[in-house]
Amino acid sequence: MSATTSSLLVIYTGGTLGMMESESGLVPGPDFEGRLRRALQALPAARRDALPDFTWMQTEPAIDSSAATPADWQRLGHLIAAHYSAYQGVLILHGTDTLAWTASSLAYQLQGIHCPVIISGAMDPLEREGSDALGNIETAMRFAIRPDLAEVALCFNGQLLRGVRSRKWQTRHADAFTSPNHPPLGAFIDNQAIIYPGRGLTDHQRGAPRFELPDYGSLSAGGVPRVALWPGISAWQLEAWLLDDRVRGALLEVWGGGNVPEDPAILGVLARASGEGKLLAAISQCPQGGISLGHYAAGQGLVDAGVLSGDDMTPEAAVTKLVHLLAQPLDDAERRRRFLTPLVGERSAPLVEV
């Protein structure tokens, strides 16, 4: 690691990787920077020499991943925007529970960024025997200084995934994250950080960054609920979720390729919510593949009610996009247009009709 100029900014937000064992279980450990630097120095010389020097920052207070809110995403986005230009890249160390949510939100906030913003974590604390923490951090550091990567990406278990396409898929295994509808951006193979050609956003984001850093405060307390349909769902239940005055938008997780019950009362609730200016979108409960609203008669009611297709977006990408759009001073037509437009590679294809 060079002892001269830092080429990497590391932002530590908390998470399992920095915890330590105690009599009562895992607890946040002190001086994670010092512990990590010592662990990196203990790597074999060839691996150690391939790592960049880095500047350390940490959020105060730490972000409890399982309790993260849009306000946390906003603070992190502002922090990166204020400091990224002095470095080749940024690495964020984060708890795994909502890591994919934070990655998705940052992708929208940092649209057009011209350097890598890599987010990573670990399933085990750094000092635990067999931990994945050091390997994930080493790999993420290598990707975070690649000049041919210019987007928010998630690095875990040797895989580099588009942040806004990623999901946590395992609760215990080291290969905890997946990208169900988009191929990996790269992989760490034979001690090399490999970027696969033609999969990144670099060619589509030339020019100055066009960051959007709106205030998410009004949406931090549940303004955008996520509602998964189930057999037997009733109109009154949807009404309780969607017609509350505090709700400004919602994500519906529907069946198959875009189906809902052909219940006039349920469809009426959706139409009323849309009529009140609430931004409603739908994705499939199936983790792979997208939806095509109106392809089946059972889904035509969603189209008639003004619900937008989320295509093959992940729930994390769809909810964070709704929050991002609703936090901006846009009219309804422009919000709907932007939701249907791929902004950072979060969905496969734009839709023409709004």
C-alpha positions as CSV (number, residue, x, y, z in Angstrom):
1,M,0.0,0.0,0.0
2,S,1.4,3.4,-1.0
3,A,2.4,5.7,1.9
4,T,2.0,8.8,-0.2
5,T,-1.4,9.9,-1.5
6,S,-4.6,8.1,-0.6
7,S,-6.4,6.9,-3.7
8,L,-9.4,5.3,-1.9
9,L,-11.9,6.7,0.6
10,V,-13.3,4.0,2.9
11,I,-16.5,4.9,4.8
12,Y,-17.3,2.6,7.7
13,T,-21.0,2.6,8.7
14,G,-21.1,-0.3,11.1
15,G,-22.2,-3.9,10.7
16,T,-21.3,-7.4,11.6
17,L,-17.8,-7.2,10.1
18,G,-16.7,-4.7,12.8
19,M,-18.2,-6.6,15.7
20,M,-16.5,-8.6,18.4
21,E,-17.4,-11.6,20.5
22,S,-18.6,-10.9,24.1
23,E,-20.3,-12.9,26.8
24,S,-23.7,-11.6,25.6
25,G,-23.0,-12.2,21.9
26,L,-21.7,-10.0,19.2
27,V,-21.2,-6.3,20.1
28,P,-19.7,-3.3,18.2
29,G,-16.0,-3.4,18.6
30,P,-13.6,-0.5,19.1
31,D,-11.1,0.9,16.6
32,F,-12.2,-1.1,13.6
33,E,-9.8,1.0,11.4
34,G,-6.8,-0.1,13.4
35,R,-7.9,-3.7,13.5
36,L,-8.5,-3.7,9.7
37,R,-5.2,-2.1,8.9
38,R,-3.3,-4.7,11.0
39,A,-5.2,-7.5,9.2
40,L,-4.4,-6.1,5.8
41,Q,-0.7,-5.7,6.7
42,A,-0.7,-9.4,7.6
43,L,-1.6,-10.4,4.0
44,P,1.0,-12.0,1.8
45,A,3.3,-9.4,0.2
46,A,1.9,-9.7,-3.3
47,R,-1.7,-9.2,-2.2
48,R,-0.8,-6.4,0.2
49,D,1.2,-4.5,-2.4
50,A,-1.8,-4.6,-4.8
51,L,-4.0,-2.7,-2.4
52,P,-4.4,1.1,-2.5
53,D,-3.6,3.4,0.4
54,F,-6.9,4.7,1.9
55,T,-8.4,7.4,4.0
56,W,-10.8,6.3,6.7
57,M,-14.1,7.9,7.6
58,Q,-17.0,6.6,9.6
59,T,-20.5,7.7,10.1
60,E,-21.6,9.0,13.5
61,P,-23.7,7.5,14.7
62,A,-23.2,4.1,13.1
63,I,-26.0,2.9,10.8
64,D,-27.9,-0.1,12.3
65,S,-28.5,-1.9,9.0
66,S,-31.7,-3.6,10.2
67,A,-33.0,-0.2,11.3
68,A,-31.8,1.9,8.4
69,T,-34.2,4.5,6.9
70,P,-34.2,6.7,3.8
71,A,-32.7,9.5,6.0
72,D,-29.6,7.2,6.5
73,W,-29.4,6.7,2.7
74,Q,-29.6,10.5,2.3
75,R,-26.9,11.3,4.8
76,L,-24.6,8.7,3.2
77,G,-25.3,10.0,-0.3
78,H,-24.4,13.6,0.8
79,L,-21.2,12.4,2.5
80,I,-20.0,10.6,-0.6
81,A,-20.9,13.6,-2.9
82,A,-18.9,15.9,-0.6
83,H,-15.7,13.9,-0.7
84,Y,-15.6,11.5,-3.7
85,S,-13.8,13.9,-6.1
86,A,-10.5,13.7,-4.1
87,Y,-10.2,9.9,-4.7
88,Q,-10.1,7.2,-7.4
89,G,-13.0,5.5,-5.7
90,V,-15.1,5.0,-2.6
91,L,-15.6,1.9,-0.5
92,I,-18.6,1.7,1.9
93,L,-18.5,-0.9,4.6
94,H,-22.1,-1.7,5.7
95,G,-24.2,-4.2,7.5
96,T,-25.6,-6.9,5.2
97,D,-29.3,-6.8,6.3
98,T,-30.1,-3.7,4.2
99,L,-26.9,-3.4,2.2
100,A,-28.7,-3.9,-1.2
101,W,-31.3,-1.2,-0.2
102,T,-28.5,1.3,0.5
103,A,-26.7,0.4,-2.7
104,S,-29.9,0.9,-4.7
105,S,-30.6,4.3,-3.1
106,L,-27.1,5.5,-3.6
107,A,-27.3,4.6,-7.3
108,Y,-30.1,7.0,-7.8
109,Q,-28.6,9.8,-5.7
110,L,-25.2,9.5,-7.4
111,Q,-26.4,9.3,-11.0
112,G,-23.5,9.8,-13.5
113,I,-20.7,9.4,-11.0
114,H,-17.4,8.9,-12.8
115,C,-15.7,6.6,-10.3
116,P,-16.5,3.4,-8.5
117,V,-18.6,3.4,-5.4
118,I,-18.4,-0.1,-4.0
119,I,-20.4,-1.3,-1.0
120,S,-19.5,-4.4,0.9
121,G,-19.8,-6.1,4.3
122,A,-19.4,-9.6,5.8
123,M,-21.4,-12.4,7.3
124,D,-18.9,-12.8,10.1
125,P,-16.8,-10.4,12.3
126,L,-13.3,-9.7,11.1
127,E,-11.5,-11.7,13.8
128,R,-13.7,-14.8,13.8
129,E,-12.0,-17.9,12.4
130,G,-13.0,-18.5,8.8
131,S,-14.5,-15.0,8.5
132,D,-15.3,-13.6,5.1
133,A,-14.7,-10.1,6.2
134,L,-11.0,-9.6,5.2
135,G,-11.5,-11.3,1.8
136,N,-14.6,-9.2,1.0
137,I,-12.8,-6.0,1.9
138,E,-9.6,-6.8,0.0
139,T,-11.6,-7.7,-3.1
140,A,-13.8,-4.6,-2.8
141,M,-10.8,-2.3,-2.4
142,R,-9.3,-3.7,-5.6
143,F,-12.5,-3.0,-7.5
144,A,-12.9,0.4,-6.0
145,I,-9.9,1.9,-7.8
146,R,-10.7,0.5,-11.2
147,P,-10.9,3.4,-13.7
148,D,-13.2,1.4,-16.0
149,L,-15.9,1.2,-13.4
150,A,-18.2,4.2,-12.9
151,E,-21.3,3.2,-10.9
152,V,-22.5,2.0,-7.5
153,A,-21.7,-1.7,-7.2
154,L,-22.0,-4.4,-4.5
155,C,-18.9,-6.6,-3.9
156,F,-19.4,-9.8,-2.0
157,N,-17.8,-13.3,-2.0
158,G,-15.7,-12.5,-5.1
159,Q,-18.6,-11.2,-7.2
160,L,-19.2,-7.7,-8.4
161,L,-22.9,-6.9,-8.8
162,R,-24.7,-3.8,-10.0
163,G,-25.9,-2.2,-6.7
164,V,-29.3,-1.5,-8.0
165,R,-29.8,-5.0,-9.3
166,S,-28.6,-6.8,-6.1
167,R,-30.5,-8.7,-3.4
168,K,-29.5,-10.5,-0.2
169,W,-30.4,-14.1,-0.9
170,Q,-28.9,-16.1,2.0
171,T,-29.0,-15.5,5.8
172,R,-25.9,-17.5,6.7
173,H,-23.8,-18.4,3.7
174,A,-20.8,-16.4,2.4
175,D,-22.4,-16.1,-1.1
176,A,-25.2,-14.1,0.5
177,F,-26.0,-11.8,-2.5
178,T,-27.3,-12.3,-5.9
179,S,-28.4,-10.4,-9.0
180,P,-31.4,-12.2,-10.3
181,N,-32.1,-10.3,-13.5
182,H,-28.7,-8.9,-14.5
183,P,-25.3,-10.6,-14.9
184,P,-22.4,-9.8,-12.6
185,L,-20.3,-6.8,-13.5
186,G,-17.1,-8.6,-12.6
187,A,-15.4,-11.2,-10.4
188,F,-12.2,-11.7,-8.4
189,I,-10.3,-14.5,-10.1
190,D,-6.7,-15.6,-9.5
191,N,-6.0,-12.5,-7.4
192,Q,-7.3,-10.2,-10.2
193,A,-10.3,-7.9,-10.2
194,I,-11.9,-8.7,-13.5
195,I,-14.5,-6.3,-15.1
196,Y,-16.6,-8.0,-17.7
197,P,-16.8,-5.9,-20.9
198,G,-20.1,-4.4,-22.0
199,R,-22.0,-4.8,-18.7
200,G,-21.2,-1.5,-16.9
201,L,-22.6,2.0,-17.1
202,T,-19.4,3.7,-18.1
203,D,-20.3,4.1,-21.8
204,H,-23.7,5.5,-20.9
205,Q,-22.7,8.1,-18.3
206,R,-20.1,10.2,-20.0
207,G,-19.8,13.8,-18.8
208,A,-20.1,15.5,-15.4
209,P,-22.0,13.8,-12.7
210,R,-25.7,14.9,-12.3
211,F,-26.2,14.0,-8.7
212,E,-29.7,14.2,-7.3
213,L,-29.6,14.6,-3.6
214,P,-33.2,15.4,-2.5
215,D,-34.4,15.5,1.1
216,Y,-35.9,12.1,2.0
217,G,-37.0,13.3,5.4
218,S,-40.7,13.3,4.7
219,L,-40.6,9.7,3.5
220,S,-38.5,8.2,6.3
221,A,-41.5,7.2,8.4
222,G,-43.2,4.8,6.0
223,G,-44.4,7.1,3.2
224,V,-43.8,4.3,0.6
225,P,-45.1,0.9,1.8
226,R,-44.3,-2.4,0.2
227,V,-47.4,-4.7,-0.1
228,A,-47.1,-8.3,-1.2
229,L,-50.5,-9.7,-2.3
230,W,-51.6,-13.1,-0.8
231,P,-54.6,-15.3,-1.6
232,G,-57.6,-14.0,0.2
233,I,-56.4,-10.4,0.4
234,S,-59.4,-8.0,0.9
235,A,-60.1,-4.5,-0.3
236,W,-60.3,-3.2,3.3
237,Q,-56.7,-4.4,3.9
238,L,-55.4,-2.6,0.9
239,E,-57.4,0.5,1.8
240,A,-55.7,0.5,5.2
241,W,-52.3,0.5,3.5
242,L,-52.8,2.8,0.6
243,L,-55.4,5.4,1.5
244,D,-53.7,6.7,4.6
245,D,-52.9,10.3,4.1
246,R,-49.3,9.7,5.0
247,V,-48.8,7.3,2.1
248,R,-47.4,9.0,-1.1
249,G,-46.6,5.9,-3.1
250,A,-46.4,2.1,-2.8
251,L,-44.9,-1.0,-4.3
252,L,-47.2,-3.9,-5.0
253,E,-45.8,-7.4,-5.4
254,V,-48.2,-9.2,-7.6
255,W,-48.3,-12.7,-9.0
256,G,-46.6,-14.2,-12.0
257,G,-46.2,-11.9,-15.0
258,G,-48.5,-9.2,-13.5
259,N,-51.7,-10.7,-12.1
260,V,-54.0,-9.6,-9.3
261,P,-57.5,-10.8,-8.2
262,E,-60.2,-9.6,-10.5
263,D,-62.0,-8.1,-7.6
264,P,-63.7,-4.7,-8.4
265,A,-63.3,-3.6,-4.8
266,I,-59.6,-4.2,-4.8
267,L,-59.1,-2.5,-8.1
268,G,-61.2,0.3,-7.0
269,V,-58.9,1.0,-4.0
270,L,-55.9,1.0,-6.4
271,A,-57.7,3.4,-8.8
272,R,-58.6,5.7,-5.9
273,A,-55.1,5.8,-4.6
274,S,-53.7,6.6,-8.0
275,G,-56.4,9.2,-8.4
276,E,-55.2,10.9,-5.2
277,G,-51.8,11.3,-6.9
278,K,-50.0,8.4,-5.2
279,L,-47.3,6.8,-7.2
280,L,-48.1,3.0,-7.4
281,A,-45.9,0.5,-9.1
282,A,-45.9,-3.3,-9.4
283,I,-43.3,-6.1,-9.7
284,S,-43.6,-9.8,-9.6
285,Q,-43.3,-11.9,-6.5
286,C,-41.2,-14.2,-8.6
287,P,-37.5,-13.3,-8.0
288,Q,-36.5,-13.8,-11.6
289,G,-38.1,-12.3,-14.7
290,G,-40.3,-9.2,-15.1
291,I,-44.0,-8.4,-15.5
292,S,-46.1,-7.4,-18.4
293,L,-49.2,-5.6,-17.2
294,G,-52.2,-6.4,-19.2
295,H,-50.7,-9.5,-20.9
296,Y,-53.3,-11.5,-19.0
297,A,-56.8,-10.3,-18.3
298,A,-56.1,-10.7,-14.6
299,G,-53.6,-7.9,-14.9
300,Q,-55.5,-5.5,-17.0
301,G,-57.1,-4.0,-13.9
302,L,-53.7,-2.8,-12.8
303,V,-53.3,-0.9,-16.0
304,D,-56.8,0.6,-15.7
305,A,-56.0,1.7,-12.1
306,G,-52.9,3.6,-13.1
307,V,-50.4,1.2,-11.6
308,L,-46.9,1.4,-13.3
309,S,-44.9,-1.6,-14.4
310,G,-41.7,-2.2,-12.5
311,D,-40.6,-4.7,-15.2
312,D,-37.8,-6.8,-13.7
313,M,-36.7,-4.5,-10.9
314,T,-35.9,-5.8,-7.5
315,P,-38.1,-4.7,-4.6
316,E,-35.1,-2.8,-3.2
317,A,-34.6,-0.9,-6.5
318,A,-38.3,-0.2,-6.9
319,V,-39.0,1.1,-3.4
320,T,-35.8,3.3,-3.4
321,K,-36.7,4.7,-6.8
322,L,-40.2,5.6,-5.6
323,V,-38.7,7.3,-2.6
324,H,-36.2,9.2,-4.7
325,L,-38.8,10.4,-7.2
326,L,-41.4,11.4,-4.6
327,A,-38.8,13.4,-2.7
328,Q,-38.3,15.7,-5.7
329,P,-40.5,18.6,-6.9
330,L,-41.8,16.9,-10.0
331,D,-45.3,16.8,-11.4
332,D,-47.1,13.4,-11.6
333,A,-46.5,12.9,-15.3
334,E,-42.7,13.5,-15.0
335,R,-42.5,11.1,-12.0
336,R,-44.3,8.4,-13.9
337,R,-42.1,9.0,-16.9
338,R,-38.9,8.7,-14.9
339,F,-40.1,5.6,-13.1
340,L,-40.6,3.9,-16.4
341,T,-37.2,5.0,-17.7
342,P,-34.0,3.2,-16.7
343,L,-31.9,5.8,-14.8
344,V,-29.0,3.7,-13.6
345,G,-29.6,0.3,-15.2
346,E,-32.2,-0.8,-12.7
347,R,-34.6,-2.2,-15.2
348,S,-34.2,-3.9,-18.6
349,A,-36.0,-1.5,-21.0
350,P,-37.8,1.8,-21.1
351,L,-41.6,1.8,-21.7
352,V,-42.9,4.4,-24.1
353,E,-46.4,4.9,-22.8
354,V,-47.0,6.7,-19.4
